[in-house]
Amino acid sequence: MRAATGGKATSIQQEIIYLLDRPAEPFFVPKGERGVVFEAPNREFLAERLRPMVAELGSRWGGEVKVPVSAVAALPDLSLPLQLPRRASFSLFIPLHRKIAARLVSIFLGTKTYEEFLSLSVYARDRLNPYLFVYALSVAILHHPDTRGLRLPALAEMFPGRYMHRGVISMARAQASILEQTNRMPINVPRDYTASDLDTEHRVAYFREDLGINLHHWHWHLVYPNVGDRKIVNKDRRGELFYYMHQQIIARYNFERLCNRLGRVTRLLNLREPIEEGYFPKLDSTVASRVWQPRHAGALLHNINREQDQLRFDLEDLERWRDRIIEAIHSGAVMDETGKRVPLSEGEGIDRLGNIVESSVLSVNRSLYGDLHNLGHVAIAYAHDPDARHLETFSVMGDPATAMRDPVFYRWHATIDDLFQMHKNALPAYTVAQLDYPGIKITKVDLVTEGRQNPNEFETFWQQRDLDLSRGLDFSPRGPVFARFSHLQHAPFTYKITAENSINKPVLGTVRIFLAPKYDERGLEMLFRDQKLLFIEMDKFQITLKSKPTANVIERASSSSSISIPFERTFQDLESPPPGMTESSFNYCGCGWPQNMLVPKGTSEGFPCQLFVMISNFNDDKVNQTPGPITKCPDAASFCGLRDKKYPDKRSMGYPFDRNPRNGVDTIYHFLTPNMLLMDVNIFFSGKTESPTP
């Protein structure tokens, strides 16, 4: 705890996190409801444009909590980060921007003490592009030894214009400026503000535009940056996790499409053909003070030549890199920078391939295999102004925080996933011995959903939530200003699994639970080779199985899922933990699939699905972790791994559905072994809308 003037104290956690509050306001303007003000040691800490006004603003705005900022021996060299103008848009997909961000993260992480980290952050804050600063400081907070346990505020609170349409932001500013706090009513965000039912793709807009889903994608890229110091990039199985997290996004999106009577997403294979899907986001870019650009239906991609961003590449480059990656997959090896062949082996091949496709600093040969994933995003994002003749910025596809809103995101990532599936399909099929757990048999599975009379039924509905926008309303009066939006939600449910252990001793097992549609677009039961791509992971956890005659009845609540984090953990208050929440649980990582989107939407008549439950041998699953403290971020490990630890499952991610089946397996029924059970379930969408919880 550090003492602060003004009669109050503020923790280290609160100090640096307040630099993320209202990113466009100077650091000496009070932050948060408590009025936290950072006191610079001298005028050199102030950006030149702010020096004449600091005295006036300081006296006018006041501030209850004063945080003294220490002087540093040597000011950082910000020449590279300053190349990005303050009002420009920032994109992690643009190579120059990634280089700039990596340099800034390196400056922050190069500090030896928390005080030095805070001082350099304060010094850099008002000199740099606000969005660049927020990204780099967020990455640094997650990785700096003195702050790595701290929580981050939701990006939707810092930059609400990235998630709320222009009218909501305008009304929020008006409420903050005119109305007293007690008279401010939540501003309603229509569920269908980006399109009408005339656009068939709009049927799944509730998924693409979900706040939690987009924040998950943003936060995953904070935890797993692809450039910078290798110490923060080179996390265990990073490339494989890039593959698996995005593969599951595509699987879930296709699941939602089938629930809405749409076909599975088509790959964006031909870059010369018009993109059928248009998208009009109706969002403010915030930092650039301009709207995100739309893409009209039938848009064409072009060669990119944008001098300001030092960005120039042709569509032929993307095609060439893709062809080289395909050739490497079929040959079973990639070529490193010395000309040596590096095998795409059964164990490590997918990890190497993931780093190549994303073009992280871990790629074995970035010169040869290029920057396919990122520059594919860029080509699409600049379809409306490829050579900057109209001085327009990129569309939502150019930002990981917003890219999932656009239908073409899923077409592009279906193309990317196709490369990974080529590799996976070339691997040997799992044998019965690799799938079975001799002596273990699942005899029964029940799904019990709160409020449903019949077993084996999920229920979904709309849930309204209020989000405080005030932290992102720069230069507006303080006090909460809420936006009320609706999102998909499911009723809580519990798995009840009955298993027999005929081994003469207690044994450990890993329970793996997946869910998939039972029928395809035509209403036909799927072949295994198709259905395996649609199985979404629902949960994974370890158990102890007692031997006979003791029955093993395993109960697992949906809220304990290994892929998700609760909605409240994404949008909780910056100032204080909710009642009953301990400080340790309040300091969360924030990476994880939103709990409210765990179950697909379903249909009013009930969408037929198949729930797959498997118990694998924990001796084949366990990972020998290095000694150290227990991670503070154990949940959502399936998509986000464990902080400072190895990925907590030795098996390939997606096991047992990550490879083509053995001979003779045409359907899921032929695939089963005694330690597995398949059960028909239905997802019922009630259509009701529940009001926010008081």
Helices and strands as residue ranges (DSSP letters): E 2-3, E 9-10, H 12-17, G 18-20, E 36-39, G 43-45, G 48-53, H 54-61, E 65-68, G 81-83, H 95-109, H 114-125, H 130-143, H 155-158, G 160-162, H 166-178, G 181-183, E 187-188, G 200-204, H 205-208, H 211-223, H 230-233, H 238-259, E 304-306, G 307-309, E 311-313, H 315-331, E 333-335, E 341-343, H 349-358, H 366-369, H 372-381, G 396-398, G 403-405, H 407-425, H 432-435, E 440-449, E 457-468, G 470-472, E 482-490, E 493-501, E 507-517, H 528-531, E 536-545, E 552-557, G 558-560, E 564-565, H 567-571, H 583-586, E 593-594, G 595-597, E 607-617, H 618-621, H 637-640, H 668-671, E 676-690
